[in-house]
Amino acid sequence: MKNVIQILILTIIIFVVITLVTMKIETPFDGNDTYGFPLTFHIKWSGMCFECPENPTETYYGYLLIDFIIAFLISIGIWKIFGKLKSKKS
């Protein structure tokens, strides 16, 4: 159970870091803010636009789930690499 909790914490950390590193904040320059990698799961429209949407933000929950699954797979890979390195030292 301890390993599962550690993997979930690592998944959340990886997801947050990837999202913060790859986000694009273009609101001050009449652009759109986008979040998510490799799939954009949140868009905030701003600035001047022609035929602007009624809701200035849009969230794609399917893409959010896929991004979180990718972060989970990365964390499992990192966990296995550290496990192999730790067993070689022993």
N, C-alpha and C positions, 0 to 999 in steps of 0.2 A: 504494500500500500504506500510505503514511503517513496518508492521509485515512481509510482504513478503521479503522486502529488508533485514531485520534483520535475517530472517531464511536463506536467501541465503548467507549472510556473515558468519553466523554460520556454514553453510554447507561447505563453502570453508575453513574455519579455521579447522574444524574437518577433512576434507579430507587431508589437508596439514599435520596436526599433525599425523594422522594415517600413512600416507605415510612416513614421516620422522622417526617415531618411528620403523616401521617395515621394512625399507629398509635394504638390505644387500649389503655392499660394500666389495667385495672380490677381487677387481682388483689387489691390491698389492701382493696378494698371489696366483696368477694364477687362480683366480676364476672368477665368473660372478657377475656383479652387477644386482640386481633385485629390482624392485619397485612395490608396490601394495599390498593391503590386503583387502579382502581375496583372490582376484585373482591377479596374477602377470600380470601387464599391460605393463611393460617395462623391457627388458633384454639387457644388454650390455655384449657381450662375450669378453673375454680378455685372455691373457696368452697363454700358449702353448696348442694347440689342434690338434687333428687329424681330417682332413676333415673340416676345419673351414668354416663357412658361408662367402659368399662374403661381406655381409653387417654386420659389427660387432654389430649392434644394431637392435632390433626388438621391435615394439610397437604394442600392441593389443588394438585397439580402442574400441572394444566391451567390453573387460574387464575393460577398463578405465571408460566407461559409467556405467557399473554395479557397480564398486567401488564408483563412484560419487553418484549413486542412493542410495547406502547403507549409505553413509555419509549424504545424504539428509534425509533419514528415521530416522537416529540417531538424527539429529538436530531437526526434528519435535517432536520426543519423548522428547528430553531435553526441547524444547520450551513448550510442554504441561505440563511437570512436574513443571517447573518454574511458569507457569500460575496458576496451582493449588495451589502451595505454596504461591504465591502472593495473590490469592483470599482468602485463609484461614487467612492470616494476616489482611486483611481488615475488 
